[in-house]
Structures are given as structure tokens and as C-alpha cells.
Amino acid sequence: MNAQTVRCQNDLEIFNRLLHHPDVRRVNEFLESREDGNYTGVRRRLLSSSVRLSREMAWEVHKVADECIGLLEGKTPLELYVFPSPQFNAMCFKPEDGRLFIMFSSSLLESFSMDELRFVMGHELGHHIYRHHDIPIGHLLQGGTAPEPRLVLELFAWSRYAEISADRAGALCAGDFDTVAMALFKLASGLSGKMIRFDLDDFLKQVEDMQLEDSEPGRYGPKEDWFATHPFSPLRVKALQLYHDSLYVRENGMSRDELEVSVQDLMELMEPNYIEGRTEASIHMRRLLWAGAIAVADASDGIGSDEIAIFEKFFGVGEFSKNLDIERVKQTLDERAANARNYSSIPQRMQVLRDLCLVAKASGTVSAAERGILEKIAGLIAIPTDFIDQFLALRVIPD
């Protein structure tokens, strides 16, 4: 069994589809044109902002790296760095000049055991092994030209599945599921494990709570994480538990197809489909999106071609009429928001607010007037306004 064998199928399929998307190809060609001999200055920035960990300084960390590279069949020379931060974090950068760079926060290196570090190291190397940096998600979502909403949603979905693949690479290196779960718990909670007793069953119960349609989001995790580019941490643990119950690990475990279907069902908790849904919740969510999109688009200098284009990406070509009574539509916002609040769950309403943020970003920037409409709708559907901030400033690189 190797890293390519255990790669999440949805990651691979969406990755291959995105590689051929015109916008992805355009951005990749632009980035390649800016690089001089594949040199982007990453190493120079790392050398000036962090400490390079030589083998003499951190022989145990390098030993972990060597073991993970051997297990994952990697070949690119590796440099390790550490930067000062109280947050547990690690990241892998796109190779430059034939070298791969992985950076860890100081708190992670000091608080994680060597076994837990194997999971983190394997996860970061997994992003490289699976070529995840070939999808320039950060440039696509934060560049000057706003991508169409369908591409944005697919990028988010792919990014979450990419994390599932990287987690499996990390699990290959760590080997022990309890170690993997503990590492993810530390990453999710920021706790070192010295002051609390980790309970895997309690941690996974958050997934069960998420599956209750009328429930609040997980008790310990921030609500905003539900629609980030990374899976909500208990979901990652549950996905890895499914992986450890599969034929990849157990002789009589579930098949690969059963595993991928189960993981997809799990990930759909973060991506409820209401645009085509027929449930009462979907209908009221869609009605709110329709009126909210018009109100947001009209907030600054009327509704322009960019707003109309993104509106029709959601609802179909020709769905926007120039004869529409915009003021009358805006007057229905309170009623539509109340219905959405009564019939849909908090995570479902979060997706509506997220999609309205996409409408606001259609012109490239979000004006104060557009922001005001978003905050009004957030208040009407009982979603904290900081969700808007987190979404608009979303971290969109693999780590």
C-alpha cells in the first residue's frame, strides 16, 4: 500500500477536473510566466522570517521526516523551518529550485510527541505527493478577478477532500489511529493534552450533533469552520476512523468504494445542496438567496453586468429581469429571512450567507453598502457577523 493508493477518490477526480478549467489554466500560465527558472523567492522569505532546522539542531525531527518520505515514496530534497507562534500550525510550500519546504510553528514542535509529529509531517508531505499546489486556490479566490460561484464552490469542496487525502498520508506515517486522533484534537483545540483527558468518543459525538438538522453546530468548534476550505476537525477524525475501518488497514474492512461513499456522505454535512433541493428548508433558503442577492447587488450603484452574471450563475441564464421591481423584492427580505430561520438549520443558513458574500465579491471588492446588507441579513438569520469577516478573508492555501 502506498500514498497514491489511499488518495481520496473525490480529491483526485475534482483535482483532474479543475486542472482543465479555463480559469485555473489561465492563472497557472500567469504564475509560470512570472517565475524565473521556477524560482519564486519562497526560500528567501523563509530564511529571513524563520529558523532553518538543520540535522544537527533537530535530528529527531529530521528522522521523522526521513521515515515519512520513505513511507510515502517521496524524492524531493526537504528543508525544515520553524517560526514563533502560540498556535499549532504547519504548512508545506510548493517546491522551488528542486527543494521542498515544510514549516512548523514553535508551539507545535514543543507540544507534539514524535508519533503525533509523524502524522503532521505525513500530512504536509501528502500535499506535495498529491500535487495539491498545482491548483492555485489562493490566487483564484483572492486575485483581482472574482471567479464564478460554481468554480468557487468546487474549489472549496476540492480543498476539503484534499485535506482528507493529506490526512490519509499522515495516517500512513503515524500508523496508530489513537495517535492520529490525538494530533487532530490538539490542532482543533490548541491544547497540549497536559490539562485535560482526551476522550475520542466525546470528540466524535460532535459529528453526531452536526447530523441533527435542527441542532447547533458542534459544541467546541467555531461555527465559521463549517464552510472553510478545511474540514471541521471532528469530521476529519471521523473520516480517518472510516479509513482505519477499511481494507486499507483491516483485512476484513470495508471496500474502497464503501469508504469513499461514506466519506462523501460525511463531507456533505459541510455542503448542503439547496439550489436544486426540494425540501421546505431548501425552498426557503433559495428564496432568501434570490432576494438577498438582488439586495446586495443593488447596494452600490445599482445592479451591473457583473452582478447579473453571478446572479444567473446561481439561478440560470435569463432569470434576472430588467423589469424587476427591486424595491419590492428588498421589502420581502425580512419575511424570507424569518422563513429561512424557521425552516433551516444554522449551518444551512451559513451557506446562504456565504453565497451572498460571493455575490458581494462579484465586482472584486465589497463596498460598505454591500457589507451593510450582508450584516443585516446575518442578523435576521441569527448568524454572527464575524462569519462574514472570516469568509471574506478566508485562508485558502493547503496546510
C-alpha positions as CSV (number, residue, x, y, z in Angstrom):
1,M,0.0,0.0,0.0
2,N,1.3,3.4,-0.9
3,A,0.3,7.1,-0.8
4,Q,-1.2,7.1,-4.3
5,T,-3.4,4.0,-3.4
6,V,-5.0,5.7,-0.4
7,R,-5.7,9.1,-2.0
8,C,-9.3,10.2,-1.6
9,Q,-11.1,9.5,-4.9
10,N,-13.1,12.8,-4.8
11,D,-9.9,14.7,-4.3
12,L,-8.4,13.0,-7.4
13,E,-11.5,13.4,-9.6
14,I,-12.1,17.1,-8.7
15,F,-8.4,17.8,-9.0
16,N,-8.2,16.5,-12.5
17,R,-11.3,18.4,-13.5
18,L,-10.0,21.6,-12.0
19,L,-6.7,21.3,-13.8
20,H,-8.5,21.7,-17.1
21,H,-10.8,24.5,-16.0
22,P,-10.0,27.7,-18.2
23,D,-9.6,29.9,-15.1
24,V,-7.3,27.5,-13.4
25,R,-5.2,27.1,-16.6
26,R,-5.1,30.9,-17.1
27,V,-3.8,31.6,-13.5
28,N,-1.3,28.8,-13.7
29,E,0.0,30.1,-17.0
30,F,0.3,33.6,-15.5
31,L,2.1,32.3,-12.4
32,E,4.5,30.3,-14.6
33,S,5.3,33.4,-16.7
34,R,6.3,35.3,-13.5
35,E,8.7,32.6,-12.4
36,D,12.3,32.8,-13.4
37,G,13.6,29.3,-13.8
38,N,10.9,28.0,-11.3
39,Y,12.2,30.4,-8.7
40,T,9.6,32.3,-6.6
41,G,11.6,33.5,-3.7
42,V,9.9,31.2,-1.1
43,R,13.2,30.0,0.3
44,R,14.5,33.6,0.6
45,R,11.4,34.6,2.6
46,L,11.7,31.6,4.9
47,L,15.3,32.2,5.6
48,S,14.5,35.8,6.6
49,S,11.4,35.1,8.7
50,S,12.0,31.7,10.4
51,V,14.7,29.4,11.6
52,R,16.0,26.6,9.4
53,L,16.3,23.4,11.3
54,S,19.5,21.6,10.4
55,R,20.0,17.9,11.2
56,E,22.4,18.9,14.0
57,M,19.7,21.2,15.6
58,A,16.8,18.9,15.2
59,W,17.9,15.3,14.4
60,E,14.7,13.7,15.8
61,V,12.5,15.9,13.6
62,H,14.7,15.1,10.6
63,K,14.4,11.4,11.5
64,V,10.6,11.7,11.4
65,A,10.9,13.4,8.0
66,D,13.1,10.7,6.6
67,E,10.8,8.0,7.8
68,C,7.7,9.7,6.3
69,I,9.5,10.4,3.0
70,G,10.4,6.7,2.8
71,L,6.8,5.6,3.5
72,L,5.3,8.0,1.0
73,E,7.9,7.4,-1.6
74,G,8.9,11.0,-1.9
75,K,12.1,12.0,-3.6
76,T,12.3,15.9,-3.5
77,P,15.1,17.1,-1.1
78,L,13.5,18.7,2.0
79,E,14.2,21.7,4.2
80,L,12.5,22.2,7.6
81,Y,11.8,25.5,9.2
82,V,10.2,26.7,12.5
83,F,8.6,30.1,13.2
84,P,7.5,31.5,16.6
85,S,3.7,31.2,17.2
86,P,1.5,30.1,20.1
87,Q,-0.8,28.4,17.6
88,F,-0.3,24.8,16.4
89,N,0.3,25.0,12.7
90,A,2.3,23.6,9.9
91,M,2.5,24.2,6.2
92,C,4.1,22.9,3.0
93,F,5.2,25.2,0.2
94,K,5.4,24.5,-3.5
95,P,8.9,23.2,-4.4
96,E,11.4,25.7,-5.6
97,D,14.7,25.1,-7.3
98,G,14.3,21.3,-6.6
99,R,13.7,21.7,-2.9
100,L,10.6,21.2,-0.8
101,F,9.9,23.3,2.3
102,I,7.9,22.5,5.4
103,M,7.4,25.0,8.2
104,F,6.2,24.3,11.7
105,S,5.1,26.6,14.5
106,S,7.3,26.6,17.6
107,S,4.4,25.6,19.8
108,L,3.6,22.5,17.7
109,L,7.1,21.2,17.8
110,E,7.2,21.7,21.6
111,S,3.8,20.2,22.3
112,F,3.5,17.3,19.9
113,S,5.1,13.9,20.6
114,M,7.3,12.3,17.9
115,D,4.4,10.0,17.0
116,E,2.0,12.9,16.6
117,L,4.6,14.8,14.6
118,R,4.7,11.8,12.2
119,F,1.0,12.5,11.4
120,V,1.6,16.2,10.8
121,M,4.8,15.6,8.7
122,G,3.0,13.0,6.6
123,H,0.0,15.3,6.1
124,E,2.2,18.1,4.8
125,L,4.2,15.7,2.6
126,G,0.9,14.4,1.3
127,H,0.0,17.8,-0.1
128,H,3.3,17.6,-2.1
129,I,2.9,14.0,-3.2
130,Y,-0.6,14.6,-4.4
131,R,0.4,17.8,-6.3
132,H,-2.2,19.9,-4.4
133,H,-0.2,23.1,-5.1
134,D,-0.9,22.7,-8.8
135,I,-4.4,24.1,-8.1
136,P,-3.6,27.8,-7.3
137,I,-6.6,28.2,-5.0
138,G,-5.3,31.2,-3.2
139,H,-4.6,33.2,-6.4
140,L,-8.0,32.1,-7.8
141,L,-10.0,33.2,-4.8
142,Q,-8.0,36.3,-3.7
143,G,-6.9,37.5,-7.1
144,G,-8.1,40.6,-8.9
145,T,-10.8,38.8,-10.9
146,A,-13.5,37.1,-9.0
147,P,-14.2,33.6,-10.2
148,E,-17.7,32.4,-11.0
149,P,-19.5,31.0,-7.9
150,R,-19.7,27.4,-9.2
151,L,-15.9,27.3,-9.5
152,V,-15.6,28.8,-6.0
153,L,-17.8,26.1,-4.6
154,E,-15.9,23.4,-6.4
155,L,-12.6,24.8,-5.2
156,F,-13.9,24.7,-1.6
157,A,-15.2,21.1,-2.0
158,W,-11.9,20.0,-3.6
159,S,-9.8,21.7,-0.8
160,R,-11.7,19.8,1.8
161,Y,-11.2,16.4,0.0
162,A,-7.5,17.4,-0.5
163,E,-7.2,17.6,3.3
164,I,-8.8,14.1,3.6
165,S,-6.1,12.8,1.3
166,A,-3.3,14.5,3.2
167,D,-4.7,13.1,6.4
168,R,-4.5,9.6,5.0
169,A,-0.9,10.2,4.1
170,G,-0.4,11.4,7.6
171,A,-2.1,8.3,8.9
172,L,0.2,6.1,6.8
173,C,3.2,7.7,8.6
174,A,1.7,7.6,12.1
175,G,0.2,4.1,11.8
176,D,-1.8,4.3,15.1
177,F,-5.3,5.8,14.9
178,D,-5.3,6.9,18.5
179,T,-2.2,8.9,17.8
180,V,-3.8,10.5,14.8
181,A,-6.9,11.4,16.7
182,M,-4.9,13.0,19.5
183,A,-2.9,15.0,17.0
184,L,-6.1,16.3,15.4
185,F,-7.6,17.1,18.8
186,K,-4.6,19.2,19.6
187,L,-4.8,21.0,16.3
188,A,-8.5,21.7,16.8
189,S,-8.4,22.7,20.5
190,G,-5.0,24.3,20.8
191,L,-4.5,22.2,24.0
192,S,-1.3,20.3,24.6
193,G,-3.2,17.5,26.4
194,K,-1.5,18.2,29.8
195,M,-4.5,19.7,31.5
196,I,-7.3,17.6,30.0
197,R,-8.1,14.0,29.4
198,F,-8.8,13.4,25.7
199,D,-11.9,11.3,25.0
200,L,-12.3,10.1,21.4
201,D,-16.0,9.2,21.8
202,D,-16.8,12.7,23.1
203,F,-14.8,14.3,20.3
204,L,-16.6,12.2,17.6
205,K,-20.0,13.0,19.2
206,Q,-19.7,16.4,17.6
207,V,-20.2,14.7,14.3
208,E,-23.5,13.2,15.5
209,D,-24.6,16.6,16.7
210,M,-23.8,18.0,13.3
211,Q,-26.1,15.4,11.7
212,L,-29.1,16.7,13.6
213,E,-30.7,19.1,11.1
214,D,-32.2,21.4,13.7
215,S,-29.1,21.4,16.0
216,E,-26.5,24.0,16.8
217,P,-23.1,23.4,15.2
218,G,-20.5,21.4,17.2
219,R,-20.2,22.5,20.8
220,Y,-16.5,23.0,20.8
221,G,-15.7,24.1,17.2
222,P,-16.2,27.6,15.9
223,K,-19.3,27.8,13.6
224,E,-17.3,29.6,10.9
225,D,-15.2,26.5,10.2
226,W,-18.1,24.7,8.7
227,F,-17.7,26.3,5.3
228,A,-13.9,26.8,5.4
229,T,-11.6,25.2,2.9
230,H,-10.6,22.6,5.6
231,P,-13.0,20.1,7.1
232,F,-14.3,20.7,10.6
233,S,-11.8,18.7,12.8
234,P,-14.3,16.1,14.2
235,L,-15.2,15.3,10.6
236,R,-11.6,14.7,9.8
237,V,-11.3,12.3,12.8
238,K,-14.4,10.5,11.7
239,A,-13.2,10.3,8.1
240,L,-9.9,8.8,9.4
241,Q,-11.8,6.3,11.6
242,L,-13.6,5.2,8.4
243,Y,-10.3,4.8,6.7
244,H,-8.9,2.7,9.6
245,D,-12.0,0.5,9.3
246,S,-11.4,-0.1,5.6
247,L,-9.4,-2.7,3.7
248,Y,-6.5,-0.3,3.6
249,V,-5.9,-1.1,7.3
250,R,-8.1,-4.1,8.2
251,E,-8.1,-7.4,6.4
252,N,-11.9,-7.7,6.5
253,G,-12.7,-3.9,6.4
254,M,-15.0,-2.1,4.1
255,S,-14.1,-1.8,0.4
256,R,-12.6,1.3,-1.2
257,D,-15.9,2.1,-2.8
258,E,-17.7,1.8,0.5
259,L,-15.1,4.0,2.2
260,E,-15.4,6.8,-0.5
261,V,-19.2,6.8,-0.3
262,S,-19.1,7.0,3.5
263,V,-16.6,9.9,3.4
264,Q,-18.6,11.7,0.8
265,D,-21.7,11.4,2.9
266,L,-19.7,12.8,5.8
267,M,-18.4,15.8,3.8
268,E,-21.8,16.7,2.6
269,L,-22.5,17.9,6.1
270,M,-20.4,20.9,5.1
271,E,-22.0,21.4,1.7
272,P,-25.8,21.1,2.0
273,N,-27.2,21.4,-1.6
274,Y,-30.2,23.8,-1.5
275,I,-30.0,25.3,-5.0
276,E,-31.7,22.2,-6.5
277,G,-33.2,20.8,-3.3
278,R,-37.0,20.3,-2.9
279,T,-37.3,20.2,0.8
280,E,-39.1,23.1,2.6
281,A,-35.8,24.2,4.0
282,S,-34.2,24.3,0.6
283,I,-37.1,26.3,-0.8
284,H,-36.9,29.0,1.8
285,M,-33.1,29.1,1.7
286,R,-33.3,29.6,-2.1
287,R,-36.0,32.3,-1.8
288,L,-33.7,34.2,0.7
289,L,-30.7,33.8,-1.6
290,W,-32.7,35.2,-4.5
291,A,-33.9,38.3,-2.7
292,G,-30.7,38.8,-0.8
293,A,-28.6,38.6,-4.0
294,I,-30.7,41.3,-5.6
295,A,-30.4,43.5,-2.5
296,V,-26.6,43.0,-2.2
297,A,-26.1,43.6,-6.0
298,D,-28.2,46.8,-5.8
299,A,-26.5,48.2,-2.8
300,S,-23.7,50.1,-4.6
301,D,-24.5,52.0,-7.8
302,G,-27.3,49.7,-8.9
303,I,-27.1,46.2,-10.4
304,G,-24.4,46.0,-13.1
305,S,-23.4,43.3,-15.6
306,D,-21.0,41.6,-13.1
307,E,-23.8,41.2,-10.5
308,I,-26.3,40.0,-13.2
309,A,-23.8,37.4,-14.4
310,I,-23.1,36.0,-10.9
311,F,-26.9,36.0,-10.2
312,E,-27.6,34.0,-13.3
313,K,-24.8,31.6,-12.3
314,F,-26.8,30.6,-9.3
315,F,-30.3,30.8,-10.8
316,G,-29.9,30.3,-14.6
317,V,-29.5,32.5,-17.7
318,G,-32.4,34.8,-18.2
319,E,-33.6,34.6,-14.5
320,F,-32.8,38.3,-13.9
321,S,-35.3,40.7,-15.5
322,K,-34.7,44.4,-16.0
323,N,-38.3,44.9,-15.3
324,L,-38.0,43.5,-11.8
325,D,-39.3,45.7,-9.0
326,I,-36.1,45.8,-7.0
327,E,-37.6,47.8,-4.1
328,R,-40.5,45.4,-3.7
329,V,-38.1,42.5,-3.7
330,K,-36.0,44.1,-0.9
331,Q,-39.1,44.6,1.1
332,T,-39.6,40.9,1.3
333,L,-36.2,40.2,2.9
334,D,-37.5,40.2,6.5
335,E,-40.2,37.7,5.7
336,R,-37.9,35.4,3.6
337,A,-35.2,35.6,6.3
338,A,-37.8,34.7,9.0
339,N,-38.9,31.6,7.0
340,A,-35.3,30.5,6.4
341,R,-34.6,30.9,10.1
342,N,-37.7,28.8,11.0
343,Y,-37.2,26.0,8.5
344,S,-33.4,25.6,8.1
345,S,-30.6,24.9,10.4
346,I,-27.7,27.2,11.3
347,P,-25.2,25.5,9.0
348,Q,-27.7,25.7,6.1
349,R,-28.2,29.4,6.7
350,M,-24.5,29.9,6.9
351,Q,-24.3,28.6,3.3
352,V,-26.8,31.1,2.1
353,L,-24.8,33.9,3.8
354,R,-21.6,32.6,2.2
355,D,-23.2,32.6,-1.2
356,L,-24.4,36.1,-0.7
357,C,-20.8,37.0,0.1
358,L,-19.9,35.6,-3.3
359,V,-22.4,38.0,-4.9
360,A,-20.9,40.9,-3.0
361,K,-17.4,40.0,-4.2
362,A,-18.5,39.8,-7.9
363,S,-17.1,43.3,-8.6
364,G,-13.8,42.4,-6.9
365,T,-14.3,44.4,-3.7
366,V,-17.1,44.6,-1.1
367,S,-18.4,48.1,-0.5
368,A,-19.6,49.4,2.8
369,A,-23.2,49.4,1.5
370,E,-22.9,45.8,0.4
371,R,-21.4,44.9,3.7
372,G,-24.3,46.6,5.4
373,I,-26.8,44.4,3.6
374,L,-24.8,41.3,4.4
375,E,-24.8,42.2,8.1
376,K,-28.5,42.9,8.1
377,I,-29.2,39.5,6.6
378,A,-26.8,37.9,9.1
379,G,-28.8,39.4,11.9
380,L,-32.1,38.3,10.5
381,I,-31.0,34.7,10.3
382,A,-29.1,34.7,13.6
383,I,-25.6,34.2,12.2
384,P,-22.7,36.1,13.8
385,T,-21.4,38.9,11.6
386,D,-17.8,37.7,12.1
387,F,-18.7,34.8,9.8
388,I,-18.7,37.4,7.0
389,D,-15.2,38.6,8.0
390,Q,-13.8,35.1,8.2
391,F,-15.3,34.1,4.8
392,L,-14.1,37.3,3.0
393,A,-10.6,36.8,4.5
394,L,-10.6,33.1,4.1
395,R,-7.3,31.2,4.3
396,V,-7.1,29.4,1.0
397,I,-3.8,27.5,0.9
398,P,-3.3,23.9,1.8
399,D,-1.7,23.4,5.2
